[in-house]
Amino acid sequence: MELIAVAVIAGLIVMFFAGKHISKKRPKETHFECARCGTLARHTDRTIEAWRNNRTTYFCQSCHLKWLHGRAPRERERGTSPAGRSSRSPSGCLGVVVLFAVVPLAGFLLVHAYA
């Protein structure tokens, strides 16, 4: 049983590091035309993430900063979109997977430790 626990923990660690080092999809084009001012701009992490979320309109850094400054101060501080969703928080999928793996394992170890 100890071997199974070690194997599960090792598997979780390997999945974590593999997820960090596997390259994510990127757009074929290195540049895009800004939808506001029309300049040709290089993709940044922000626009690549928008591309991954199937957005079709991209804005250069200058236009994006103008848009940010035009937002209400409360929205800027919280980092939320008008829909109330946080734009900076990760989805939490890995946390849920770890939770479902660790809680039963901890319960199993506690039961066998006091038996």
Secondary structure, DSSP 8 states (H G I E B T S, - for coil): -HHHHHHHHHHHHHHHHHHHHS-----S-SEEE-TTT--EEE--HHHHHHHHTT------HHHHHHHHHHS-HHHHHHTB-TTS-BSSS---HHHHHHHHHHHHHHHHHHHHH--
